[in-house]
């Protein structure tokens, strides 16, 4: 039974000596340190807690929503969930981070001055909640462990707790974290990147919106540990949906009012060429953007993974690879026009007759996230060429295009996990889910700040009513566009209950048209031009509803390859864990 929680080794400390060298220069050789002689002073708790930050998501192409409905190709990541190829036996869970949190909390309970280590206790609660949230989104209910186990602990044979019990534990831990963590303003410059009270509130709002909408739109069926056997619903309370939405709104309001955060909008600086939504995601030093801004100018990131050019580079070939994360037809058609209307509703939308026309009069986020031009002739060749080209290039996270291009693998921008933009989106969505509506004042306090950066008209109830729009769908549209490739899309599709319908459709690229709709890729007779090599697209073309009607687009991945089913809302419980603990029942559909 040693492996079930993947962290049973006793007495092994999880901190990084190199990362905290200044804290250890007066210590005896590290090999002498065990739990019995460690945790004797505040610095020990701080050093140990520093290792928790390794749990945070960081630079990885797997965090960029590849194979989602907004991404035309997989680029080797996200294939299993994006295509419905999840199989039993290809995954495992990891409780090592949870164990380390439990170690610190156990040692803190016997420490003589709790106030002195309050921040590090708060970090332990925060990261235990963070780890359980990751497990919840992946597996649903999992065993809850809040003490340090040994190889004889009865918890190793325990059944899974229900998702409702896991959520309750997460929220309890976050309340403890909120009470103990310092505000961002009280974190010193040398400790920037450590979790703050606001980060805990932001995570709590994220958890509450996730669970409230999951329970509202998905329900109980995917959640395992034997729903059919009468288990798996312990702790369920139908009133929690509104309770969670109400509190998510309150958490967001507190952050928005008191957190001291602001959108990184430098578009008023003419040197920035209205490209704040591009440079924000490759912000390193003053040489990373034409305005000369560095990381100290970024007050938008609330929870993030820190990187440094000298001490901690991303060590990922970001510069060249992100350009191959081709956006899909669906994503390009999502961004609104400058009048605030979706392209299908807007008279400003210019269609697809030229290579640049579809980018004219559009949201700056679309232009910033893609290598898109509204005036210059685009050099676009539709040739699958083994790369899965959709005819669009992704520029989000790309760091070339200004000054001296960063050398491959040396990029060191911070990775955002929760930023103020998401708080605005969470606030607006929670209001609509709770009340069925949102006021213009509430929109101005949230969504419309994002639209200001995108240089598009405000979302208002009058705009919605006059154009037959659905306010909930428009807020979801804002979320999809703003958080493009930030690792949120699969979770959003799941909690909205639209995973199958969204992912089973083909991933399409550029409109190529036909004899009735000429484009740069087909002439007025419907014949391919020199810019289009149709034989390279093995799945050919597909007629799709676009803002200009039913038009043919190239197919990057055909719907015949996608087989999402209700079971895919959760991953299967790892087989090796079930072998070790017969009380762990499999999620529905994977038996």
C-alpha positions in Angstrom: 0.0 0.0 0.0 2.9 2.4 -0.1 2.1 3.9 -3.4 -1.5 4.8 -3.1 -0.9 8.4 -2.2 2.4 8.6 -3.9 4.0 10.3 -0.9 4.4 7.7 1.9 8.2 8.2 2.4 8.5 9.5 5.9 10.9 12.2 7.0 11.9 13.5 3.5 11.6 17.3 3.3 10.3 18.8 0.1 12.1 22.2 0.0 14.7 23.2 -2.6 18.0 24.0 -0.9 19.3 25.9 -4.0 16.2 28.1 -4.1 16.6 29.2 -0.5 20.3 29.1 0.0 20.5 32.3 1.9 18.2 30.8 4.6 20.5 27.8 5.1 24.0 29.2 5.2 24.2 28.8 9.0 22.9 25.3 9.1 24.7 22.0 9.5 25.0 19.7 6.5 21.5 19.0 5.1 21.9 15.3 5.4 21.5 15.7 9.2 18.1 17.2 8.9 14.9 15.2 9.6 11.5 16.2 10.9 12.7 15.7 14.4 15.2 18.5 14.3 13.7 20.8 11.6 10.9 23.3 12.0 12.6 24.9 15.0 12.3 28.5 13.8 10.2 30.6 11.5 12.8 30.5 8.6 12.4 26.7 8.6 8.7 26.9 7.9 9.3 29.6 5.2 11.8 27.5 3.4 9.7 24.4 3.6 6.6 26.3 2.3 8.6 27.6 -0.7 8.5 24.1 -2.1 4.7 24.3 -2.3 5.0 26.7 -5.3 6.2 23.8 -7.4 2.6 22.7 -7.6 1.6 25.8 -9.5 1.0 25.5 -13.2 3.8 27.1 -15.2 5.1 27.3 -18.8 3.9 24.2 -20.6 2.3 23.7 -24.0 -0.1 21.4 -22.1 -1.5 24.5 -20.3 -2.5 26.2 -23.6 -5.8 24.5 -24.4 -4.5 22.6 -27.3 -7.0 20.3 -29.0 -9.9 22.4 -27.6 -12.6 23.8 -29.9 -10.6 27.0 -30.2 -7.4 25.3 -31.3 -7.3 23.8 -34.8 -4.5 21.3 -34.0 -3.3 19.4 -31.0 0.5 19.9 -31.4 0.9 16.8 -29.3 -1.0 18.1 -26.2 -4.5 17.7 -25.0 -5.3 15.0 -27.5 -7.0 12.6 -25.1 -9.6 15.1 -23.8 -9.9 17.0 -27.1 -10.6 14.0 -29.2 -12.3 11.7 -26.6 -9.5 9.1 -26.5 -9.2 8.9 -22.7 -8.5 5.3 -21.7 -8.2 3.6 -18.4 -4.6 3.0 -17.2 -2.8 6.0 -18.8 -2.9 8.3 -15.8 -2.1 8.5 -12.1 -2.7 10.9 -9.2 -0.2 12.5 -7.0 -0.7 13.4 -3.3 2.9 14.4 -2.6 2.0 18.1 -2.4 -0.9 17.4 -0.1 1.3 15.4 2.1 3.9 18.3 2.4 1.1 20.7 3.3 -0.1 18.2 6.0 3.5 18.0 7.3 3.8 21.7 7.8 0.4 22.0 9.4 1.3 19.1 11.8 4.5 20.8 12.8 2.9 24.2 13.1 0.4 22.8 15.7 3.3 22.2 18.1 5.3 25.4 17.3 5.4 27.8 20.2 4.5 31.0 18.3 1.7 30.5 15.8 1.5 34.1 14.9 5.1 34.1 13.8 4.4 31.4 11.1 0.9 32.4 10.3 1.7 33.2 6.6 3.3 29.8 6.1 0.4 28.0 7.7 -1.9 30.0 5.4 0.3 28.8 2.4 -0.2 25.2 3.5 -4.0 25.6 3.6 -3.9 27.4 0.2 -1.8 24.8 -1.6 -3.8 21.9 -0.1 -6.9 23.5 -1.5 -5.2 24.1 -4.8 -4.1 20.5 -5.0 -7.6 19.1 -4.2 -9.2 21.4 -6.7 -6.9 19.9 -9.4 -7.9 16.4 -8.3 -11.6 17.4 -8.2 -11.6 18.7 -11.8 -9.8 15.6 -13.0 -11.5 12.8 -11.1 -14.5 14.2 -9.2 -14.5 12.8 -5.6 -11.2 11.6 -4.2 -10.0 10.5 -0.8 -9.6 13.4 1.6 -6.4 13.3 3.7 -5.7 16.0 6.2 -3.1 14.3 8.4 0.3 12.8 7.8 -0.1 9.1 7.0 2.2 6.2 7.6 2.1 2.8 5.9 -0.4 1.5 8.4 -2.8 4.4 8.3 -6.4 3.2 7.8 -7.0 6.1 5.4 -5.0 4.1 2.8 -8.0 1.7 2.5 -10.6 4.4 2.6 -13.3 4.9 0.0 -13.4 8.1 -2.1 -15.1 11.1 -0.6 -17.8 12.6 -2.7 -17.1 15.7 -4.8 -19.4 17.7 -2.5 -17.2 16.7 0.5 -14.1 17.6 -1.4 -15.5 21.0 -2.4 -16.4 21.6 1.3 -12.8 20.8 2.3 -11.3 23.0 -0.4 -13.5 26.0 0.7 -12.7 25.4 4.4 -9.0 25.4 3.6 -9.3 28.5 1.6 -11.1 30.3 4.4 -8.2 29.4 6.7 -5.8 30.7 4.0 -7.7 33.9 3.6 -7.5 34.5 7.4 -3.7 33.9 7.6 -2.2 35.1 4.3 -0.9 38.7 3.9 -2.4 41.1 1.4 -0.4 41.7 -1.8 0.6 45.1 -0.5 2.2 43.5 2.6 4.4 41.0 0.6 7.9 42.3 0.3 9.5 42.8 -3.2 11.8 39.8 -2.6 8.8 37.6 -1.8 6.6 38.7 -4.8 4.9 35.6 -6.3 4.0 34.1 -2.9 0.3 33.6 -2.3 -1.6 36.5 -0.9 -5.0 36.8 0.8 -6.3 38.1 -2.6 -5.0 35.0 -4.4 -6.8 32.8 -1.9 -10.0 34.8 -2.4 -9.5 34.6 -6.2 -9.1 30.8 -6.0 -12.1 30.5 -3.8 -14.3 32.4 -6.3 -12.9 30.2 -9.1 -13.8 27.1 -7.2 -17.3 28.3 -6.3 -18.1 29.3 -9.8 -16.8 26.0 -11.1 -18.8 23.9 -8.7 -22.0 25.9 -8.9 -22.1 25.7 -12.7 -21.1 22.0 -12.6 -23.9 21.2 -10.3 -26.3 23.3 -12.3 -25.5 22.1 -15.8 -23.7 18.7 -15.4 -25.4 17.3 -12.3 -24.5 14.1 -10.5 -24.2 11.5 -13.3 -20.5 11.8 -14.2 -19.4 11.7 -10.5 -18.2 8.3 -9.5 -17.5 6.1 -6.6 -20.7 4.2 -7.5 -23.6 6.6 -8.1 -25.5 3.5 -9.3 -24.6 1.8 -6.0 -26.0 4.6 -3.9 -22.7 6.2 -3.0 -21.0 9.4 -4.2 -23.6 12.0 -3.1 -22.6 12.5 0.5 -22.7 16.2 1.4 -24.9 17.2 -1.6 -27.1 20.2 -0.9 -29.1 21.8 -3.8 -28.9 25.1 -2.0 -25.1 25.2 -2.5 -25.4 26.4 -6.1 -26.8 29.8 -5.1 -24.7 29.9 -1.9 -21.5 29.4 -4.0 -22.5 31.9 -6.6 -23.4 34.5 -3.9 -20.0 34.1 -2.2 -18.1 34.1 -5.5 -19.6 37.5 -6.2 -18.6 38.8 -2.8 -15.0 37.5 -3.1 -14.7 39.2 -6.5 -16.2 42.4 -5.3 -13.6 42.5 -2.4 -10.7 41.9 -4.8 -12.0 44.5 -7.3 -12.5 47.1 -4.6 -9.7 46.5 -2.2 -7.1 44.3 -3.9 -5.1 47.1 -5.5 -5.0 45.3 -8.9 -5.5 46.9 -12.3 -5.6 45.8 -15.9 -2.3 46.1 -17.7 -3.6 48.5 -20.3 -0.8 50.5 -21.9 -2.6 51.3 -25.1 -2.6 55.0 -24.2 1.1 54.9 -24.8 1.5 55.4 -28.6 4.7 53.4 -28.6 2.7 50.3 -27.6 0.7 50.3 -30.8 -2.5 49.2 -29.0 -0.8 45.8 -28.3 -1.1 45.5 -24.5 -2.9 42.2 -24.8 0.1 40.8 -26.6 3.0 42.2 -24.6 1.3 41.3 -21.3 2.0 37.7 -21.9 5.7 38.0 -22.8 6.5 40.8 -20.3 10.0 40.3 -19.0 12.2 43.4 -18.9 12.2 46.8 -20.5 13.5 45.3 -23.7 10.5 43.0 -24.1 8.1 45.7 -25.4 8.3 49.1 -27.1 7.1 51.0 -24.1 10.0 49.9 -21.9 7.8 48.3 -19.3 9.0 45.5 -17.0 7.4 43.1 -14.6 7.0 45.7 -11.8 4.4 47.4 -14.0 2.2 44.4 -14.0 -0.5 44.7 -11.4 -3.0 42.4 -13.1 -1.6 39.0 -12.2 -3.0 37.8 -8.8 -1.8 34.2 -8.8 1.1 33.4 -11.0 4.2 31.3 -11.5 7.4 33.4 -11.3 10.3 33.2 -13.7 13.6 35.0 -14.0 16.0 35.4 -16.8 19.0 34.8 -14.6 17.7 32.3 -12.1 14.7 30.6 -13.6 14.1 30.6 -17.3 11.1 28.8 -18.7 13.4 26.4 -20.6 10.7 25.8 -23.2 11.0 26.7 -26.9 8.1 29.2 -26.6 9.3 31.6 -29.3 8.9 29.3 -32.2 6.4 26.8 -31.0 3.5 29.0 -30.0 3.2 30.2 -33.6 2.2 26.6 -34.5 -0.7 26.5 -32.1 -3.1 27.3 -34.8 -6.4 29.0 -33.8 -9.6 27.5 -35.2 -12.3 29.1 -37.4 -14.6 29.1 -34.3 -12.2 31.2 -32.3 -11.7 33.8 -35.0 -15.4 34.2 -35.5 -15.9 34.6 -31.7 -14.3 38.0 -31.3 -16.7 40.9 -31.5 -16.5 43.9 -33.9 -15.7 47.4 -32.7 -19.5 48.2 -32.4 -19.5 45.5 -29.6 -21.6 43.1 -31.7 -20.7 39.5 -32.8 -19.6 39.4 -36.4 -22.8 37.6 -37.4 -24.8 40.6 -36.1 -22.5 43.5 -37.0 -22.6 45.5 -40.2 -19.0 46.3 -39.7 -17.8 42.7 -40.4 -16.0 42.6 -43.7 -16.1 38.9 -44.5 -13.5 36.8 -46.1 -12.9 38.1 -49.6 -9.3 39.3 -48.8 -6.8 37.8 -46.5 -7.1 40.6 -44.0 -10.8 41.6 -44.3 -12.0 39.5 -41.5 -9.7 41.3 -39.1 -10.9 44.7 -39.9 -13.1 46.5 -37.3 -12.5 43.7 -34.8 -11.5 43.4 -31.1 -7.9 44.2 -30.5 -7.6 41.0 -28.5 -8.1 39.0 -31.7 -5.4 41.1 -33.5 -3.0 40.7 -30.5 -3.6 37.0 -30.0 -3.1 36.2 -33.7 -0.5 37.5 -36.1 -3.2 39.5 -37.7 -3.1 42.6 -39.8 -6.0 44.8 -40.9 -4.1 46.6 -43.7 -1.0 44.9 -44.9 -1.4 42.0 -47.4 -1.2 38.8 -45.4 1.3 36.2 -46.6 -1.0 33.2 -46.1 -0.6 29.9 -47.9 -3.0 27.1 -47.1 -0.8 24.1 -47.1 -1.3 21.5 -44.3 2.3 20.5 -44.8 2.3 18.1 -41.9 1.8 20.9 -39.4 -1.9 21.2 -39.3 -2.1 24.8 -40.5 -5.4 26.5 -40.2 -4.2 29.6 -42.0 -3.9 31.5 -38.8 -0.9 31.9 -36.6 -1.1 32.2 -32.8 0.9 35.1 -31.3 -0.2 34.8 -27.7 3.0 34.1 -25.6 5.2 34.7 -28.7 8.1 36.9 -27.9 9.5 37.8 -31.3 8.3 40.8 -33.2 9.9 43.6 -31.2 13.6 44.3 -30.7 16.0 41.5 -30.4 14.2 38.1 -30.4 14.6 36.2 -27.2 17.0 33.3 -27.6 15.0 30.0 -27.6 14.4 28.4 -24.2 15.5 31.6 -22.3 12.2 33.3 -22.1 11.2 34.2 -18.5 7.8 36.0 -18.5 5.7 35.0 -15.5 2.9 32.5 -16.2 -0.6 33.8 -15.1 -2.9 31.4 -13.2 -5.5 33.9 -12.1 -5.5 37.5 -13.2 -7.8 40.4 -12.6 -9.4 39.9 -16.0 -10.6 36.5 -14.8 -12.1 38.1 -11.7 -14.1 40.4 -13.8 -15.4 37.5 -15.9 -16.1 35.4 -12.8 -18.0 38.3 -11.2 -20.2 38.9 -14.3 -20.9 35.2 -14.9 -21.8 34.5 -11.3 -24.2 37.4 -11.3 -26.0 36.2 -14.4 -26.1 32.6 -13.2 -27.5 33.7 -9.8 -30.0 36.4 -10.9 -30.6 35.7 -14.6 -29.4 39.3 -15.3 -26.7 41.8 -14.7 -27.0 45.6 -14.6 -25.1 48.0 -16.9 -23.3 49.3 -13.8 -22.1 45.8 -13.0 -21.0 45.3 -16.6 -19.1 48.6 -16.5 -17.3 47.5 -13.3 -16.2 44.2 -15.0 -16.6 43.1 -18.6 -16.5 46.5 -20.1 -13.1 47.2 -18.6 -11.9 44.3 -20.8 -13.7 45.7 -23.8 -12.1 49.1 -23.2 -8.7 47.4 -23.6 -10.0 45.7 -26.7 -11.3 49.0 -28.1 -14.8 47.7 -28.7 -18.1 49.2 -27.6 -19.5 48.3 -24.2 -21.8 45.4 -23.6 -25.1 46.8 -22.4 -28.6 45.5 -21.8 -29.8 47.7 -24.6 -27.3 46.3 -27.0 -28.3 42.8 -26.0 -32.0 43.5 -26.3 -31.8 45.4 -29.6 -29.8 42.7 -31.3 -31.5 39.5 -30.0 -28.4 38.5 -28.0 -28.3 36.3 -24.9 -26.4 38.0 -22.0 -25.1 34.7 -20.6 -23.7 33.6 -24.0 -22.1 37.0 -24.5 -20.3 36.8 -21.1 -19.2 33.3 -22.1 -17.9 34.7 -25.4 -15.9 37.3 -23.5 -14.4 34.6 -21.3 -13.4 32.5 -24.3 -11.8 35.4 -26.1 -10.1 37.1 -23.1 -8.7 33.8 -21.6 -7.8 32.2 -25.0 -5.0 29.6 -24.4 -4.8 30.2 -20.7 -5.7 26.7 -19.7 -9.4 27.4 -18.9 -11.3 26.1 -21.9 -11.7 22.4 -21.2 -12.8 23.2 -17.6 -15.3 25.7 -18.9 -16.8 23.4 -21.5 -17.2 20.7 -18.8 -18.8 22.9 -16.2 -21.2 24.4 -18.8 -22.2 20.8 -19.8 -21.3 21.4 -23.5 -18.1 19.3 -23.7 -19.4 16.8 -26.3 -21.2 19.2 -28.6 -18.2 21.6 -28.6 -15.5 19.0 -29.1 -17.1 16.6 -31.4 -17.3 19.1 -34.2 -14.5 19.4 -36.8 -11.7 21.8 -36.2 -11.7 24.2 -39.2 -9.4 26.8 -40.5 -9.7 29.6 -43.1 -12.7 30.1 -45.3 -11.7 29.1 -48.8 -15.2 29.7 -50.4 -16.2 28.6 -53.8 -17.5 30.0 -57.1 -20.2 31.9 -55.3 -17.8 33.4 -52.7 -14.3 34.2 -54.0 -11.4 34.4 -51.5 -7.6 34.6 -51.9 -7.7 30.8 -52.0 -10.4 30.2 -54.6 -11.1 32.4 -57.6 -14.5 33.4 -59.0 -14.7 30.1 -60.9 -14.2 28.1 -57.7 -10.7 26.9 -58.6 -7.9 26.9 -56.1 -5.4 29.7 -56.4 -1.6 29.4 -56.0 -2.1 30.1 -52.3 -4.1 26.9 -51.6 -3.0 23.3 -51.9 -6.2 21.4 -51.3 -4.6 18.0 -51.7 -2.6 18.6 -48.5 -5.7 18.7 -46.4 -6.6 15.1 -46.1 -10.0 15.9 -44.6 -10.8 18.3 -47.4 -13.3 21.1 -46.9 -16.5 21.5 -44.8 -19.4 23.9 -45.1 -19.8 25.8 -41.9 -22.1 28.5 -40.7 -20.0 31.7 -40.6 -21.0 35.3 -40.0 -21.4 35.6 -43.8 -23.5 32.5 -44.2 -22.7 28.8 -45.0 -19.2 28.8 -46.5 -16.5 26.2 -47.1 -13.5 26.1 -44.8 -10.5 23.8 -44.7 -10.7 20.9 -42.2 -7.7 20.5 -39.9 -9.2 17.7 -37.9 -12.4 16.0 -38.9 -15.4 15.2 -36.7 -14.9 11.6 -37.5 -11.8 11.6 -35.3 -13.7 13.0 -32.3 -15.7 10.8 -29.9 -16.4 12.7 -26.7 -19.0 11.1 -24.4 -20.5 12.0 -21.0 -17.9 9.9 -19.2 -15.1 12.2 -20.5 -16.2 14.9 -18.1 -13.9 13.1 -15.6 -10.9 11.0 -16.1 -10.8 7.3 -14.9 -9.5 6.5 -11.5 -6.0 5.2 -11.9 -6.0 1.5 -12.2 -2.9 1.0 -10.1 -4.7 2.9 -7.2 -7.7 0.6 -7.5 -5.4 -2.4 -7.4 -3.9 -1.1 -4.2 -7.2 -0.2 -2.7 -10.2 -2.2 -3.6 -12.5 0.3 -2.0 -11.9 2.8 -4.8 -14.7 2.5 -7.3 -14.2 3.5 -10.9 -15.9 6.5 -12.5 -19.0 5.7 -14.6 -18.3 4.6 -18.2 -14.8 3.3 -17.6 -15.6 -0.1 -16.1 
